[in-house]
Amino acid sequence: WCTFDYTDRSLGHRVSNLIGGGDGNDREEDKLNTTFAFNYWGLGVEGRAPMGRYGSIHVFNNHYNCPANKGVVNPRYHSEFLVENNYFDENVTGYNPYRVESSYAHVWNGNSFARELPEGDFYTPTNKGNAVMPYDYSLAPAVEVPSIIHAPNGAGPTLRNPLKIKG
């Protein structure tokens, strides 16, 4: 339930979520298991939403509205990605939102695009292997994801009485 976006002040760094520091970090094998659910990736995000190595990464019921992206969902070296019921806004007009590089497995189910995709534009990569998560979960329909995430108390800062630190 997080919001990721960048302003002009973010200079050149506009990639958001990296799991696994590099292809040579094999001590991370099977230790970087992460779930991204009900998040919003917005303006200025160019990639790594998420990018992962060496783990099982579950990406479901997220809203993507990031123009000029360079491949936002990015399965990489020794990873397994399960990407389900995400909603890609019409503003996702850069490169393909999926950028696949040497993963063990990647599975794409039920993702939705707000606009009709012309021939040769975005594509869904062919599923490779099997990615199964070791927990129970429920999926919202992809087309309902934006209204769920942007509802009051949806993604982003939602505390009514934020914690005050004494000091």
C-alpha positions in Angstrom: 0.0 0.0 0.0 2.8 2.4 -1.0 3.1 5.2 -3.5 6.3 5.5 -5.5 6.9 8.6 -7.7 9.6 11.2 -8.4 9.7 14.9 -8.8 12.0 17.0 -10.9 14.2 17.3 -7.8 15.1 13.6 -7.9 17.8 14.4 -10.5 18.8 11.3 -12.6 17.7 8.5 -10.2 14.2 7.5 -11.1 14.2 3.7 -10.5 12.3 2.6 -7.4 12.5 -1.0 -6.1 15.6 -3.2 -6.4 15.8 -6.6 -4.8 19.2 -8.2 -5.0 22.4 -6.1 -5.4 24.0 -7.8 -8.4 24.3 -11.0 -10.4 27.4 -12.1 -8.4 25.7 -12.1 -5.0 24.8 -15.8 -4.9 24.7 -15.8 -1.0 21.3 -14.1 -1.6 19.9 -17.2 -3.4 16.4 -18.0 -2.1 16.6 -15.3 0.6 15.1 -12.3 -1.0 11.4 -13.2 -1.2 9.2 -10.2 -1.5 5.5 -9.3 -2.2 4.4 -6.1 -3.8 0.6 -5.7 -3.4 -1.7 -2.7 -3.8 1.0 -0.2 -4.6 1.0 2.8 -7.0 4.0 3.5 -9.3 3.4 7.0 -10.7 5.1 10.0 -12.4 8.8 9.9 -12.9 9.3 6.2 -12.3 11.4 4.8 -15.1 12.0 1.3 -13.9 12.6 -1.2 -11.2 9.0 -1.5 -10.2 10.2 -3.9 -9.1 13.4 -5.5 -10.5 14.6 -8.6 -8.7 17.4 -11.1 -8.4 17.8 -14.3 -6.3 14.3 -14.5 -4.9 10.6 -15.2 -5.4 8.9 -11.9 -6.1 5.1 -11.6 -6.2 3.6 -8.5 -7.9 -0.1 -8.3 -7.7 -3.0 -5.8 -7.7 -0.7 -2.8 -8.4 -1.4 0.3 -10.4 1.2 1.6 -12.9 0.9 5.1 -14.2 4.5 5.9 -15.2 5.1 7.5 -18.5 8.5 7.1 -20.2 9.2 3.9 -18.3 12.0 1.7 -19.5 10.5 -1.6 -18.5 9.0 -1.4 -15.0 8.5 -5.1 -14.0 11.9 -6.6 -14.4 12.6 -10.3 -13.5 16.4 -10.8 -13.5 19.1 -13.3 -12.6 18.0 -16.3 -10.6 14.5 -14.9 -9.7 11.0 -16.2 -9.9 8.3 -13.6 -10.6 4.6 -14.1 -10.4 2.9 -11.0 -11.9 -0.9 -11.0 -11.5 -3.9 -8.6 -11.9 -1.9 -5.4 -12.2 -3.4 -2.4 -14.0 -1.3 -0.4 -16.5 -2.7 3.1 -17.2 -2.8 4.6 -20.7 0.2 6.8 -19.6 2.5 3.8 -19.6 3.7 4.6 -23.1 7.5 4.2 -22.9 9.1 0.8 -23.5 7.3 -2.4 -22.8 6.3 -2.5 -19.1 7.8 -6.0 -18.9 11.6 -6.4 -19.2 12.7 -10.0 -18.8 16.4 -10.9 -18.3 17.6 -14.4 -17.3 15.0 -15.3 -14.6 14.4 -18.8 -13.5 10.7 -18.3 -13.9 8.2 -15.6 -14.8 4.4 -16.0 -14.9 2.0 -13.3 -16.1 -1.7 -13.7 -15.2 -4.7 -11.3 -15.6 -2.8 -8.0 -16.1 -4.9 -5.2 -17.7 -4.0 -2.3 -20.0 -6.1 0.9 -20.1 -5.7 1.3 -23.8 -5.8 -1.0 -26.8 -2.3 -2.0 -27.6 -1.2 -1.6 -31.3 0.5 -4.5 -33.0 4.2 -4.5 -32.0 3.7 -2.2 -29.0 3.6 -3.8 -25.5 3.6 -7.6 -25.3 3.3 -10.1 -22.5 6.3 -12.4 -22.5 5.8 -16.1 -22.7 5.5 -17.7 -19.3 8.7 -19.5 -18.3 8.6 -22.2 -15.6 6.3 -22.0 -12.6 6.2 -19.4 -9.9 4.1 -20.4 -6.9 3.8 -18.4 -3.7 3.8 -20.2 -0.3 0.8 -18.4 1.1 -2.9 -17.9 0.5 -4.1 -14.6 -1.1 -7.1 -13.1 -2.9 -6.8 -11.1 -6.1 -9.0 -8.1 -7.0 -9.9 -7.8 -10.7 -7.2 -5.8 -12.4 -9.7 -3.2 -13.7 -10.8 -2.4 -10.1 -7.2 -1.9 -8.8 -7.0 1.9 -9.5 -10.2 2.7 -7.6 -9.1 0.4 -4.7 -5.6 2.0 -4.4 -6.8 5.6 -4.8 -9.7 5.3 -2.3 -9.5 7.1 1.0 -7.0 5.1 3.1 -5.6 3.5 0.0 -2.0 3.6 -1.0 0.3 6.3 0.3 0.3 8.3 3.5 -3.0 7.6 5.2 -2.4 8.2 8.9 -4.9 10.6 10.4 -2.8 11.2 13.6 0.8 10.6 12.6 3.2 9.5 15.3 4.9 12.4 17.0 8.5 11.8 18.1 9.6 13.4 21.3 13.1 14.6 21.3 
